[in-house]
């Protein structure tokens, strides 16, 4: 019986995902082949050592999944992913990289996962689990306009956070701090850039430095001299910026 950590939730009898491995390092390709062989739900149908070859093989083999290195000479992983995004029928992508700072670009391209090197069988197994789950719910794929998930650096890997779990977002220079329950995480992303990708029916910006999830708002409070605050769960009051006052009052029907 194989390790439960390597067993995706796709269930027995699920059709294996046909995968293409793309990496400019031969040893990295060999390692990924060895790890992939331990996952019955994954079938490697080819390998490529550069971005141009990857695009040719996607055209020829029509894989379900591409295990894609991020940093390659000439056509890198992001360029390959952008090219694949233009296809009507395109494979799912799992980025495999030694660099955590490309995560924002990765989730903009709707990658299934972002796995940091050195890759372990358990970590790749979880990524394949997500790819299988996504393939089950996406018959005809439609573009998601709003973000549904974020990846943030956490210890030696990137942690996936469901956007619906984020209660508050604070700007900290070129970063944002995500408040998730009683924990916070830093993400390399401007608050303005993130605001554009968040569903306005779920989130509202109340200050140049603050975005709130709407269902965390308990009420509005007038502090005098035209100053208003929002009271959030837990009783904390957050000041509303004058620029955002009209939008907040419109939310409250005023």
Number of C-alpha atoms within 10 A of each C-alpha: 3 8 9 9 12 20 19 20 14 19 11 10 7 12 13 15 21 18 24 25 24 28 26 18 13 13 10 18 19 14 14 22 17 12 17 20 14 15 19 15 24 20 19 19 16 17 21 21 17 22 26 14 15 23 18 12 17 20 13 9 14 17 20 22 26 27 26 28 29 26 19 18 11 10 16 18 26 20 15 19 25 12 12 19 15 9 10 8 12 19 21 24 24 26 25 27 22 16 14 19 14 16 24 16 12 23 17 12 15 18 18 21 25 28 26 19 16 12 16 13 18 16 17 24 22 18 20 27 20 18 22 25 15 14 18 11 9 9 8 7 11 7 6 8 10 14 18 16 14 19 21 19 16 12 7 10 17 18 16 14 16 13 20 13 14 20 20 22 24 19 20 16 11 10 15 23 18 23 17 17 10 5 7 14 17 17 21 17 18 16 23 14 9 14 18 12 13 18 15 13 10 13 21 20 24 22 18 15 16 21 23 22 22 17 12 16 16 15 13 18 15 11 10 7 6 8 13 20 18 19 17 20 12 9 11 10 17 17 18 20 18 15 12 14 19 13 15 20 12 9 12 10 7 8
